[in-house]
Amino acid sequence: MPLTYPRAHKLSVGYDTKEDRLFLIFHLQNGDYRKALLSRRLLDALLVRMSEELASSHPMVGHTAQRDEMLQMEHLASVSVQTAEPEQPVQSGHQQGQIPSQAQQPQETQQLPSRYSGSFLITDAHVEVQQGVLVVGWSGEWLNDQKTASEPIAALGLARSEAHRVLRLLRDKAEVAGWNMAMPAQWLQPLEYGKALGAQ
């Protein structure tokens, strides 16, 4: 993915009841913020793509028949480290979590603004792994301005544990919205102790 996206280092997620869409607030490395709305359809596609990239890039892929079990344990370990509150941003705070070849992002303690100069409607999300980092780039159109073409909104580089937490946060918000979305991968199903994954 060409690095033409504004680079973000934090992501906050919420649910807009009026629009019936999730809203994403990107904390950009330059100190600015961008707000974008995400539909149920695009969220479903995004979760599938993130899950597929995490599975295909797992260090043990192709070396074990228990890949789903290993991914499930990795997911549980990642989300148990930091359970994000509803308005708490997920932060890409490690060097391996940066978009490759970019400098370490600044650490900021600014509060989210109460108003934004405008909002985007997300029309596409590009997901790929670069040098062990899951990079997600969002593109979209300015709301209430049908004349504008789609443009890059922000990109976020995530280490594996960070990507798992973003997956969990987006799924949790979909549940708050009452969207009743299916799990994008078997290894994201709730763990049943003492029972093998996929067993009846």
C-alpha positions as CSV (number, residue, x, y, z in Angstrom):
1,M,0.0,0.0,0.0
2,P,1.5,3.4,-1.0
3,L,2.1,5.4,2.2
4,T,-0.1,8.4,1.0
5,Y,-2.4,8.1,4.0
6,P,-2.2,10.5,7.0
7,R,-0.6,8.3,9.6
8,A,-2.5,7.7,12.8
9,H,-1.2,6.3,16.1
10,K,-4.5,5.9,18.0
11,L,-8.0,4.8,17.2
12,S,-11.2,5.6,19.1
13,V,-14.5,3.8,18.2
14,G,-18.1,4.6,19.0
15,Y,-21.6,4.1,17.7
16,D,-23.8,6.8,16.2
17,T,-27.4,5.9,16.9
18,K,-28.8,8.5,14.5
19,E,-26.7,7.3,11.5
20,D,-26.7,3.6,12.6
21,R,-23.0,3.5,11.9
22,L,-19.8,3.1,13.9
23,F,-17.7,6.2,14.1
24,L,-13.9,6.0,14.1
25,I,-11.8,8.8,15.4
26,F,-8.2,8.7,14.1
27,H,-5.5,10.4,16.3
28,L,-3.0,11.5,13.7
29,Q,0.7,11.8,14.3
30,N,0.7,15.5,13.5
31,G,-1.8,16.1,16.4
32,D,-4.9,16.4,14.3
33,Y,-8.0,14.2,14.4
34,R,-10.2,12.7,11.7
35,K,-13.7,11.3,12.2
36,A,-15.2,8.8,9.8
37,L,-18.4,6.8,9.7
38,L,-18.3,3.0,9.0
39,S,-21.3,1.0,7.7
40,R,-22.2,-2.5,8.8
41,R,-21.4,-3.9,5.3
42,L,-17.9,-2.4,5.3
43,L,-17.2,-3.4,8.9
44,D,-18.1,-7.0,8.0
45,A,-15.7,-7.0,5.1
46,L,-13.0,-5.3,7.2
47,L,-13.2,-7.9,10.0
48,V,-13.0,-10.7,7.4
49,R,-9.9,-9.2,5.8
50,M,-8.2,-8.5,9.2
51,S,-8.9,-12.0,10.3
52,E,-7.6,-13.5,7.1
53,E,-4.3,-11.5,7.2
54,L,-3.7,-12.4,10.9
55,A,-4.2,-16.1,10.1
56,S,-2.1,-16.2,6.9
57,S,0.8,-14.2,8.6
58,H,0.9,-16.3,11.8
59,P,4.5,-17.4,12.4
60,M,3.4,-21.1,12.6
61,V,1.1,-21.1,9.5
62,G,1.7,-24.3,7.6
63,H,3.5,-25.9,10.4
64,T,0.6,-27.2,12.6
65,A,-2.8,-28.6,12.1
66,Q,-4.0,-26.7,15.1
67,R,-3.8,-23.3,13.5
68,D,-7.2,-22.1,14.6
69,E,-6.5,-23.2,18.2
70,M,-3.2,-21.3,18.2
71,L,-4.9,-18.2,16.7
72,Q,-7.7,-18.3,19.3
73,M,-5.2,-18.5,22.2
74,E,-3.2,-15.6,20.7
75,H,-6.4,-13.6,20.4
76,L,-7.4,-14.3,24.0
77,A,-4.0,-13.4,25.3
78,S,-3.9,-10.2,23.4
79,V,-7.4,-8.9,24.4
80,S,-6.8,-9.9,28.0
81,V,-3.8,-7.6,28.3
82,Q,-5.8,-4.5,27.7
83,T,-9.6,-4.4,27.7
84,A,-10.6,-1.2,26.0
85,E,-13.3,0.9,27.6
86,P,-16.1,2.2,25.3
87,E,-14.4,5.5,24.6
88,Q,-10.8,4.5,25.4
89,P,-8.6,4.6,22.3
90,V,-6.5,1.7,21.1
91,Q,-3.0,2.9,20.8
92,S,-0.3,1.7,18.4
93,G,2.4,2.4,20.9
94,H,5.3,0.0,20.0
95,Q,8.0,0.4,17.4
96,Q,6.8,-2.8,15.7
97,G,3.3,-1.4,15.6
98,Q,4.2,1.5,13.3
99,I,3.7,1.8,9.6
100,P,7.1,0.4,8.3
101,S,9.9,2.9,7.6
102,Q,8.2,5.7,9.6
103,A,9.5,7.4,12.7
104,Q,8.2,6.7,16.2
105,Q,4.9,8.5,16.8
106,P,4.6,11.2,19.5
107,Q,2.9,10.3,22.7
108,E,0.0,12.7,23.4
109,T,-2.4,13.3,26.2
110,Q,-4.8,15.6,24.4
111,Q,-8.5,15.2,24.9
112,L,-10.8,14.5,21.9
113,P,-12.3,17.6,20.4
114,S,-16.0,18.1,20.9
115,R,-16.5,19.3,17.3
116,Y,-14.8,18.4,14.0
117,S,-14.3,20.5,10.8
118,G,-16.1,17.6,8.9
119,S,-16.6,13.9,8.8
120,F,-15.9,11.2,6.3
121,L,-18.0,8.3,5.1
122,I,-15.7,5.3,4.7
123,T,-16.0,3.7,1.3
124,D,-12.9,1.4,1.4
125,A,-10.5,-0.2,3.8
126,H,-7.2,-1.7,2.5
127,V,-5.5,-4.3,4.7
128,E,-2.1,-5.9,4.2
129,V,0.9,-7.1,6.2
130,Q,4.1,-5.2,5.8
131,Q,7.3,-6.4,7.6
132,G,5.2,-8.2,10.2
133,V,2.9,-5.2,10.8
134,L,-0.8,-5.2,9.9
135,V,-1.4,-2.0,8.1
136,V,-5.0,-0.8,7.6
137,G,-5.7,2.2,5.4
138,W,-9.2,3.8,5.3
139,S,-10.5,5.9,2.4
140,G,-13.7,7.7,2.0
141,E,-15.7,10.8,0.9
142,W,-16.5,13.9,2.9
143,L,-20.1,13.7,4.3
144,N,-22.6,16.2,2.8
145,D,-20.3,16.9,-0.2
146,Q,-21.2,14.6,-3.0
147,K,-18.9,16.3,-5.4
148,T,-15.7,15.2,-3.7
149,A,-13.9,12.1,-4.8
150,S,-12.8,9.4,-2.4
151,E,-9.5,10.2,-0.6
152,P,-7.2,8.7,2.0
153,I,-8.5,9.3,5.5
154,A,-5.8,7.6,7.7
155,A,-3.7,4.5,8.0
156,L,-2.8,2.6,11.2
157,G,0.1,0.2,11.6
158,L,-0.6,-2.5,14.2
159,A,1.5,-5.2,15.8
160,R,-0.3,-8.5,16.1
161,S,-1.5,-8.0,19.6
162,E,-2.8,-4.5,18.7
163,A,-4.6,-5.9,15.7
164,H,-6.4,-8.4,17.9
165,R,-7.5,-5.6,20.2
166,V,-8.8,-3.6,17.4
167,L,-10.7,-6.6,16.1
168,R,-12.2,-7.1,19.6
169,L,-13.1,-3.4,19.9
170,L,-14.9,-3.3,16.5
171,R,-16.8,-6.5,17.3
172,D,-17.9,-5.1,20.7
173,K,-19.1,-1.9,19.1
174,A,-21.1,-3.9,16.5
175,E,-22.8,-5.7,19.4
176,V,-23.6,-2.4,21.0
177,A,-25.2,-1.4,17.7
178,G,-27.3,-4.6,17.7
179,W,-26.0,-5.7,14.3
180,N,-25.9,-9.4,15.1
181,M,-22.9,-10.0,12.9
182,A,-21.5,-13.4,12.4
183,M,-17.9,-14.1,13.6
184,P,-15.6,-13.6,10.6
185,A,-13.4,-16.6,11.6
186,Q,-13.9,-19.8,13.7
187,W,-11.0,-18.9,16.0
188,L,-12.9,-15.7,17.1
189,Q,-15.6,-17.9,18.6
190,P,-15.8,-17.8,22.4
191,L,-13.5,-20.3,24.0
192,E,-15.2,-23.3,25.6
193,Y,-12.8,-24.8,28.1
194,G,-12.2,-28.5,27.9
195,K,-13.7,-28.6,24.4
196,A,-11.6,-28.6,21.2
197,L,-12.4,-25.8,18.7
198,G,-15.0,-26.9,16.2
199,A,-15.9,-30.0,18.2
200,Q,-19.6,-30.9,18.6
